[in-house]
Amino acid sequence: MIAQREVGAHRKRVEDPRLVRGEGQYVDDLHLPGTVEAAFVRSPYAHARITRVDLAAAREAPGVLAAWDGSRLVDTPRLPNRVAIEDKHLSPLPPLAHDVATLVGYPVAVVVASDRYQARDAAELVAVDYEPLPVVIDAERALEPDAPILYPELGSNVAYRVAKEGGDVDGAFANAEHTLSLRLVHSRLAQVPMEPRGILAIYDRAADLLTVWRSTQSPFLTRNMLSVALGRPEGSIRVIAPDVGGAFGSKSALYPDELTVALLAMELGVPVRWVSTRMEDFQLTLQGRDQVNRVEMAFGNDGIVTGLRVRTVHNIGGVLMHPVAAPPLRVTDFATGAYRIPAFRAEAVGVYTNTAPTGPYRGAGRPEAAFVAERAIEEVARSLGLDPVDVRRRNFIRPDQFPYTTPVGSVYDSGNYELALGRALEIAGYDRLREEQRRARERGDLVGIGLATTIEVSGQGFEFGSVEIDPDGTVVARTGSSSHGQGHETSFAQVVADRLEVPFERVKILHGDTAETPMGGGTGGSRSMVVGGSAMARASDGVKEKAVQVAAGLLEVSVDDLVYARGGVEVRGAPERRVELIEIAAAARESVGLAPDERGLRDEDRFEADGNAIPFGAAIAVVRVDPETGRVRLERLVAVDDIGTVVNPLIVDGQIAGGLTQGIGEALYEQVAWDDDGQLLTATLLDYAVPTAGMVPDYELDLTETPSPINPLGAKGVGESGCVSAPPAIVNAVLDALSPLGIRDLNMPLTSEKLWQAIRRAEAAR
């Protein structure tokens, strides 16, 4: 019998003990007899024509089984890219570059040898001749008429365009009492999961089955992309995601080098493995952000916003990879944020440059959209001399306006933005903070307070879930949403245990294997609990209905006289007449109470919500800037999130803290950099600064709860909230600190050097 409700319980993650004991099984830990290793030769140039590849010396090296260049794979179909935009121009995406390389690190040749070290040694023997071509690394520069064109057959460097508009935008600006304009830059960010990319593939010729173990957040997407690229039915491909050491969006798409490994396994008939080095990860693994947003806002003397215009230029890098269009589409759909803005126009253009490819990175456009709304609304308050809290409140979508439809048709399911903001102000002691700031400024201290009230988007697509009761009473639940650090084995088990009213310990969650589960959408976009948890909940409800049918036969009473309760079925009004779930499961194996062709106590569900669940929250940052060094000290960071129904507060807090930390990195430290020739300057963790524990404050977290009406759990996503709210709150706080010096706008990352230079310029201008 279940002792407590599991939904809402503070449970520690059941995944963690074996991982902290070092018992995790990642791609690099798998041992198949006869496994050989691959090593890639990559372009040292950001843009170059490949004139010759000589593999002779590599093929003679010790332990080498094969050496290929791009000519070997010319006829292989390109990797698919489902860009949900009509006006698009797709780049070639060959497994190995054959004619031209468009970025440093694109694979040009591959060597397979008995072990990794032999493969890498032999790869160094491959001789490649290049003819360097002109390079462009900046997206705005790439749009200029005289810019080098990466793909002449496309006619320009434009990869896609998308535009949306709603309301009388021109009228809003023509009649506005005030307007403002901002140029907001999101730097290029590396995703830096603890585990780099990796893949192990083996082909069984007799069974005609390709089995792939891949560090991925979406085994089913991997299977589909392999199916398209190899021209094989999905049923002849099995994809397994073992333990996955983080992803953040970088491990959804299949990469050219990973496709090459699958081709090698099919050709050689032995298991072939490749695991990326950290430098290779910086060179080719999908990176994030790198957007320039030109923002215009129309507003009145009272601070009420009447119109918004945004033009986004998105640097997509040297190749267009799935699903690159997600970030700019979030800006065109959701840049109005938490506010009633009656007129909105947005245009986004994706641009090829000779840099690493970009795509979804934790937030996948939500941070960019939120930054537009929050920086602009903050500037409205500053320009009018109003408190930024008051301006936000005046523009909030009210609770009685939900479901709310924006001018461009985006639908918000539910919300109470004042509730989250009010709680954040209470935790922070906002009025007291402002008084402390006033006294600090009298002493000449640069202290700033920044706010952000943000929304995000969650729950896209469908997900599969099934629940089955074994005769021994074990509850086996399968999901298409595989974990790479989110805690699915804990939180999904809580959903099932809560629904079935059985002990948590009896529930086993299976995921990450396309042979175990018929379909799935994978993990990403804050979707797993919204759609995956809902599928689990509905499948559990289906099991309960079948349990009642079976119990009717066992108890020899009508179904209408029975009720499911406490992990079993009992007669209404006579709870002593009861049969336990374990007995029902055993009887169901013999189809008692079920159709003759329906054996076992099992149900499955494919859930897709009617729209998006829209989480929201408020963040308050307090910073102190050293005027002598420009160093920013983040003294406090308060975050209040509303994710609807909370399944596990411990896991939720962990997700929020992780997102906040990555948001701090974007705001203050992180930036991938290239020189003018497209050579990567931040190719290791010695050069690329990610936040460490000593660089972040103790977060002050809380939750409000506004359930979503569009799924049975009432859940909204949480995985990306922190990196949505932290950057605008921190940037607003830093600019608030610098406002006595007349500094109005700076772009991320707000490094000490950047602030030192801004302070020196401000002093010189006095």
Buried (B, 14 or more C-beta within 10 A) or exposed (E): EBEEEBBBBEBEBBBEEEBEEEEBEBBBEBEBEEBBBBBBBBBBBBBBEBEEBBBEBBBEBEBBBBBBBBEBBEEBEBBBBEBEBEEBBBBBBBBBBBEBBBBBBBBBBBBBBBEBEBBBBBBEBBBBEBEEBEBBBBBEBBBEEEBBBBBEEBEBBBBBBBEBBBBBBEBBBEEBEBBBEBEBBBBBBBBBBEBBBBBBBBBEEEEEBBBBBBBBBBBBBBBBBBBBBBEBEBEBBBBBBBBBBBBBBBBBBBBBBBBBBBBBBBBBEBBBBBBBBBBBBBBBBBBBBBBBBBBBBBBBEEBBBBBBBBBBBBBBBBBBBBBBBBBBBBBBBBBBBBBBBBBBBBBBBBBBBBBBBBBBBBBBBBBBBBBBBBBBBBBBBBBBEBBBBEBBBBBBBEBEEBEBEBBBEBBBBBBBBBBBBBBBBEBBBBEEBEEBBEEBBEEEBBBBBBBBBBBBBBBBBBBBBBBBBBBEBBBBBBBBBBBBBBBBBBBBBBBBBBBBBBBBEBBBBBBBBBEBBEEBBBBBBBBBBBBBBBBBBBBBBBBBEBBBBBBBBBBEBEEEBBBBBBBBBBBEEEEEBBBBBBBBBBBBBEBBBBEEEEEBBBBBBBBBBEBBBBBBBBBBBBBBBBBEEBBBEBEBBBBBBBBBBBBBBBBBBBBBBBBBBBBBBBBBBBBBBBEEEBBBEBBEEEEBBBBEEEBBBEBBBBBBBBBBBBBBBBBBBBBBBBBBBBBBBBBBBBBBBBBBBEBEEBBBBBBBEBBBEBBEEBEEEE
